[in-house]
Amino acid sequence: MRILLINPNTTAEVTALMARLLAPKLPPGVTLKPVTGRFGARYIASRSAAAIAGHATLDAFAEHGGDCDAVYLACFGDPGLLALKELAGVPVIGMAEASCLDAATRPGRFAIVTGGERWGPMLQEFVGTLGLGDRLAGIETVAPTGAEIARDPDGAVELLAQACRDVAARTGATTVILGGAGLAGLAPRIRPQVGLDVICSVEAGLAAVLAALRTAQQKPHQGDLAFPAGIASIGLGESLAARLAEPAPTGRA
């Protein structure tokens, strides 16, 4: 089986970081197909960048998803997640979606720590769309973006650990999601420093994708998230325009 990993940030080094972290965690017979967004912000840290990234996500799927058995939207905040679930005929899992659902299964309330100061209200709204607003204790953002953290992870460990301690002390959270593609691999280094349950969002997303493959999720044939009706478009990439123009046959991947 093949998992299409879409990083709608346009920093290929972050895509490579996630691929290196996740490759040893794949079961036999499962491979990753990592893809970086073709256009958009180097790292998503604002509403405008996230809106563009939603388009880049669909573009990447249309170009590279034809031979894949599942899609992992590997960007915390999940830009374009529901549109991607609608367009794809295979399981689609978002990093933030998976992390929050995982955290909600654990005792107590959870908090989120991530890079990029503008993510606070954006993530608050996103968690609400999952129906988990009452489980979210708080969000702590640090000034460096995920891309900046990825370039100097050693220099960010103490900053992120302090952010985890701060949000737990302020809110009483018992679990903290370390959110963001650029923060991949840092949770094991931070966990001993904070005395809390710290979830790596990148690993949580992969676990949810593998679970979806095992359960063989079925595509809805009608209603919300069923294939959209074919429609003409202007100005889109060739693959995405062709995908949108196709009728909606049952079972299309």
PyMOL commands that set and color helices and strands:
alter all, ss='L'
color gray80, all
select helices_A, chain A and resi 12-25+47-64+81-87+95-104+119-129+146-151+153-171+181-183+187-194+201-215+238-245
alter helices_A, ss='H'
color red, helices_A
select strands_A, chain A and resi 2-7+31-36+70-73+92-94+110-115+136-142+175-179+197-200
alter strands_A, ss='S'
color yellow, strands_A
deselect
rebuild
show_as cartoon
